[in-house]
Amino acid sequence: MGYSSNLARAKEVPGEKTPVVEVERVIYPNLDRSIFEELKAGGIRKVLSYGPLELPNGVRVLGKGKTGIVVLTEDLKALKIRRADSPKETLEIEAKIQARAEGVAPKVFDFGRNFILMEYVSGRHISREDVDVLPKLVEKANELDSRGIQHDELVRPWKNVLRDEGGNVYILDYDDASIRPNPRNVTSVLTAFGLVDLAKEYSRVKDIKYVLERLGQFFHA
């Protein structure tokens, strides 16, 4: 499984009383000097203790996965920091693919071997009941397809897609994503929502307008 909760929604909006901590406290699970030095060189010395998850040292974070920890910076950007025990030696490939997905994914502002600095999206993970955002999600998945990006986790989008208060959707977590000639993100999304027959039809006709029209018929039947 990829990094699945990197922009999970915290319970409250950060305020003036949100604790500020030294960035070395979120280098996990142990301090790695090379990670610390790269963050320091990038001007990142402190972050906010904020988010739904808590590290063993008491610092709160937005998310934790097998390759990184995601925290909120003082200027309210999301910062993914490579774990010291990560199976991946660099986050650069992930960052480049996510940058290629701009408009679908949170915008990437900067990255290095050990970090990705990106737009922070306040929202919640979707569920199977969020059928109202399915047309938008299908359009986003089609955007990934058109850019040659295979996400690989959209068959289980519940931990990789956020919706904000305006109903906009963002596809997160490009840890396992790759560049391929024939991505299948649209069919993955349709299958996830149980629309297997429509996914098969799309695989045959490759017409996104047809899919959106069929979705409109389903929801207004």
N, C-alpha and C positions, 0 to 999 in steps of 0.2 A: 504493500500500500504506500502511496505517496504521502507527502506532507499535507495533512488534511484539515488542519484547523488554524492556518496561519493568520486569518483575519477574523477570528471568532469575535462575536460581539460581547463587550463587557457590559456590566449591569448599569453603569452610570457614565455620563459624559465626563471626561477629565476636567478637573477644576483646579483652582489655585492651591488646594490642599493636597493634591495628588503628589505622593512622595517622589523625589528625584534621587536617583542612585547612580553610583559610578558604573560605567559600562562593563568593567571587569566582573561585576557581580552577576551579569547575565551571560557570561561565557561559560557554557555548560558542557559536560558535567564537572569539568575542572578547568582552571585557568590555563590557557594556551597563549604563550607570549606572542607568537606570530599573528594570531587573530587579534589580540589586543593592540599590537603595534600598527596593524593595517587600519583598524578602526580609528586609532588615535591620529594616524596620518591623514585620514579622511575627515578629521575634525569632529569625530564622534567620541565624546568623553563621558557623557551622561545621558541617561534615558529615564523615562517615567516608570515607576512601579505601578502598572495598570493592566488590568485584563482579567479574564475569567479563570485563569490557571495560576497556581502558585508553585514556585520552585522550592526545593528543600530549604533554601536560605531565607525564605519568606518574601522574596521579590515576586510580584505579580507580572504575568506576561500575557500577550494576546494568544499565543499558541506554541505548541511544542510537538515536533515530529522527529523522524529518524535522522534527518539531515540538518535540522536547524531549530533555533528558538526565535520567535518573532515578538518584538517588543515595540512600544510606542515611544517615539523620540519627543524631545521637548517642543519641537515645532510641528507635532502631530502628524508625523509620517510613520509608516510601518517599516521596521528594520528587521530583516531576517539575517541572523548571525549563524554562520556554519557551526555546528556542534564540534567540539574537540574530538569526539569519537565518531564523527560522521563517516559512513562508508564511502562518501564522495570526497575527493580531494579538493574540489572547487565548486563554487556556485555560479561560475561565469556562464556555462552553457545554459543553465536554467534561466539566468537573467536575460540572456540574449533572446531566448525563445519567448519569454514573457514580454520583452520589449517589442518583439515582432507582433505580439498579440494586443498591442495598445488599442484601447477602445472596447476590447472584450475583457481584458485583464486590467488590474490596477496599473497605473502608469509607473514605469521604472525611472527613477531620477538619477541613480548612480549605482555602481556595483563594483565588486572586486572578487578576488578569490574567496574571501571569507564573509562577504555580506552582499545583500541586495537592499537598497533603500527605495521604497516605493510609496505610492499613494495609499493612505489609510482609508478604508471603506467601512463605514459604520452601518451594520445591517445584521441580518440573521441568515443562517443556513436554510435552504429550502427543504421542503418535505414532499412526500407524494401527494399531499393535499394542495400544494401550490400550483394547481393546474392553470391558474390565471396568468402565470408568467411563462407558461410553456411556449407560446408563440415567440416571445422575446428571446427565450433561451435557445430555441431552434435557430433563430436568426443569428445569434451569437455563435452557435456551433457551426453554422454555415460560414461565418466569417473566418473561423479557424480553418475550416476545410479549404476555403479559397486561398488562404495564406500558406497552405502546406503544413499546418501544425496538427499533429496527432496528439491529443491530450492524454489518452489512455486511462483516465479515471472517470469519464463521463457516463459510463455504464452504471456507476454508483455516484450520481452527482450530489447526493445529500450532504456531503462534507466538503464539496469543492465548488459550490455555487452559493453566492450570497445575493439576497435581495435587499435593497434599501427601502426607506419609507416611501419613496416615490414609485416603487415597483420596478425599478431598474435592476438588472441582473449583471453580476460579474462572475466570470469563471476564474477560479483561483488555482494555485498549486501546479506549477509547471516542472516539478521535480522529476517526474517520469515522462514528460512530454518529449517529442522528437519531431524532426522534419521528415515528412514522407510524401511520396508522389500522389497517393490516394488516401487521404485521411477519412475516417469514418465517424466523426464526431456527431453529425446529425442522426445517423442511425443508432448510435449509442444512446443519445438522449431520448429518442422515441422509444427504444426498447426499455429503457429505465422506467418510463411511465406506462409500460404495459402495452404500447401501441406497436406490437410486433408486426402485424400485417402491413401497417403504414410504413414501417421501417423497411420491409421487404419491397414494397412498391417504390419507395424512394431510391433504394439501391438499384432498381431497374430503370426508372425514368430520369433520375437525377434532376428533378425539377422542384426547386425549393418553393416556388409559388404554388405549385400543386399541393405540397404538404401544408402550407399555411392556409390554403383554402379548405382543405379537409379538416384541419384543426378548428377553423371557424365553424364548419358544419357540425362538428362534434359538440362544441360548446354552446351552440344556439339551437340544438335539436330539441 
